[in-house]
Amino acid sequence: MLNHLTIGLNLNVEKHLNIKSGCLVADITTGNGGHLERFAHSVGPTGLVIALDQDARCLQSYSAAGVALKHSNIFLYNTCFLNIFSILHFLNVKELDAVFADLGFSSPQIDNPARGFSFLQDGPLDMRMNKDKGLTAFELINKSNVSELAQLLYKYGNEPFAYKIARKIKSEKYFPNSTHALASLICKIYTKPCNHHPATKSFQALRIAVNQETEKLTSLFKKIPKIIKTKGLLGILSFHSIEDQLIKKHFHQNKILWRLKLKLKINTHTKDIEKNPRARCATLRIFQKLI
Ligand SMILES: C[S@@+](CC[C@H](N)C(=O)[O-])C[C@H]1O[C@@H](n2cnc3c(N)ncnc32)[C@H](O)[C@@H]1O
C-alpha cells in the first residue's frame, strides 16, 4: 500500500466520522486504501467497510486490494460509487453509519504518464479513471466544436482563455493527441507569466468532463440520504473550487436534511503538503444527516 500518497491521513477522518467498533461504513473512492485501512481498524471484526473505486487499479495487490486482503471486514468492489445503492441491496444492508468520499484522482493515476492526466509527463490524451468506459480526452476534443470546448474549459476549469484555447486547438490540422502536444498549444495562448502552469485549468476541465465528475457527484448527493442513518455522517474531501462550489450549493439548499458538523482546511497540516502538493487546497467537510 502506498500510504505516503494518501492525503489527509493525519486528519484522522475516522474519528471525525465517529467510526467505532461494529459500525457499517462505506469508503466510496478507495484509491490506494490509506483511509480504508484506518476504517477497517476502527470498525473491528464486528463491523464492515464497503469499499469502491471505479479504477481497476484498485484491484492490484499494492493498492486497495492489498488492504482488503489483510482485513476480512472489507468488501471491495471495482465500480462507480453510484452503484453503492445496488451493492447495499445485494448485501442486505439498509443503512450505513458513515460514508466517506475522497474526491478526484489519486497520485498513482496522475503519476502514470500512460493514463494521460498530467501535462508534466508525456502520454496519450486519455484521462479516464475507468479505462473501459466513455470517451478519452482526445475523443472528447475531436467530438466538440469550438464553442462546446470553450464552454467545457470555462465551466470545469474557470479557464479565462477558454475560447482562445478552444479555437487554437480546433484550428490545428491534427488535434493534439498527447498531453505534451496539448500543453504546448495552451502555452502559446498564455503570453504573460502566471503563477500556475498554463495547462493546469484546461487539464482539470478535461478530466472533470471525461469522467463526468460533477454529474456523478450531483447524482450521488441526491441519493445518498437513502443509505445513511439518521445522525449518520458523510465525509467529503475536496480539492478545487469546482468541487467546493458544488458541495456548498447542494448542502446549503438541503439544510433541512444536513448539518455541517465540521470543515477543516488541510493546509494547517503542512506535512501532507510537503508529501503531496495537491493537499495545498484540500478541504474536509463532515455533514450529519438530521432526519
Ligand atoms: C483522491 S483518490 C482516493 C484516495 C484514497 N482515499 C486513499 O486513501 O488512497 C480518489 C479516487 O476516487 C476514485 N473515483 C473517482 N470518481 C469515482 C467514482 N465516480 N466512483 C468510484 N471511484 C471514483 C478515483 O479512481 C481515485 O482512485
Ligand as a Chemical Component Dictionary entry (heavy atoms), coordinates in Angstrom:
data_LIG
# 
_chem_comp.id                   LIG 
_chem_comp.type                 NON-POLYMER 
_chem_comp.pdbx_formal_charge   0 
_chem_comp.three_letter_code    LIG 
# 
loop_
_chem_comp_atom.comp_id 
_chem_comp_atom.atom_id 
_chem_comp_atom.alt_atom_id 
_chem_comp_atom.type_symbol 
_chem_comp_atom.charge 
_chem_comp_atom.model_Cartn_x 
_chem_comp_atom.model_Cartn_y 
_chem_comp_atom.model_Cartn_z 
_chem_comp_atom.pdbx_ordinal 
LIG C1  C1  C 0  -8.129  11.000 -4.060 1  
LIG S1  S1  S 1  -8.251  9.351  -4.588 2  
LIG C2  C2  C 0  -8.704  8.470  -3.149 3  
LIG C3  C3  C 0  -7.547  8.148  -2.255 4  
LIG C4  C4  C 0  -7.918  7.220  -1.121 5  
LIG N1  N1  N 0  -8.815  7.821  -0.162 6  
LIG C5  C5  C 0  -6.712  6.656  -0.409 7  
LIG O1  O1  O 0  -6.758  6.555  0.826  8  
LIG O2  O2  O -1 -5.752  6.283  -1.084 9  
LIG C6  C6  C 0  -9.749  9.367  -5.470 10 
LIG C7  C7  C 0  -10.168 8.022  -6.030 11 
LIG O3  O3  O 0  -11.541 8.131  -6.368 12 
LIG C8  C8  C 0  -11.779 7.321  -7.483 13 
LIG N2  N2  N 0  -13.024 7.796  -8.085 14 
LIG C9  C9  C 0  -13.260 8.991  -8.667 15 
LIG N3  N3  N 0  -14.529 9.061  -9.102 16 
LIG C10 C10 C 0  -15.118 7.885  -8.758 17 
LIG C11 C11 C 0  -16.434 7.342  -8.936 18 
LIG N4  N4  N 0  -17.397 8.022  -9.577 19 
LIG N5  N5  N 0  -16.684 6.113  -8.446 20 
LIG C12 C12 C 0  -15.712 5.399  -7.809 21 
LIG N6  N6  N 0  -14.448 5.843  -7.641 22 
LIG C13 C13 C 0  -14.157 7.073  -8.103 23 
LIG C14 C14 C 0  -10.552 7.509  -8.344 24 
LIG O4  O4  O 0  -10.387 6.433  -9.234 25 
LIG C15 C15 C 0  -9.446  7.588  -7.288 26 
LIG O5  O5  O 0  -8.856  6.334  -7.081 27 
# 
loop_
_chem_comp_bond.comp_id 
_chem_comp_bond.atom_id_1 
_chem_comp_bond.atom_id_2 
_chem_comp_bond.value_order 
_chem_comp_bond.pdbx_ordinal 
LIG C1  S1  SING 1  
LIG S1  C2  SING 2  
LIG S1  C6  SING 3  
LIG C2  C3  SING 4  
LIG C3  C4  SING 5  
LIG C4  N1  SING 6  
LIG C4  C5  SING 7  
LIG C5  O1  DOUB 8  
LIG C5  O2  SING 9  
LIG C6  C7  SING 10 
LIG C7  O3  SING 11 
LIG C7  C15 SING 12 
LIG O3  C8  SING 13 
LIG C8  N2  SING 14 
LIG C8  C14 SING 15 
LIG N2  C9  SING 16 
LIG N2  C13 SING 17 
LIG C9  N3  DOUB 18 
LIG N3  C10 SING 19 
LIG C10 C11 SING 20 
LIG C10 C13 DOUB 21 
LIG C11 N4  SING 22 
LIG C11 N5  DOUB 23 
LIG N5  C12 SING 24 
LIG C12 N6  DOUB 25 
LIG N6  C13 SING 26 
LIG C14 O4  SING 27 
LIG C14 C15 SING 28 
LIG C15 O5  SING 29 
# 
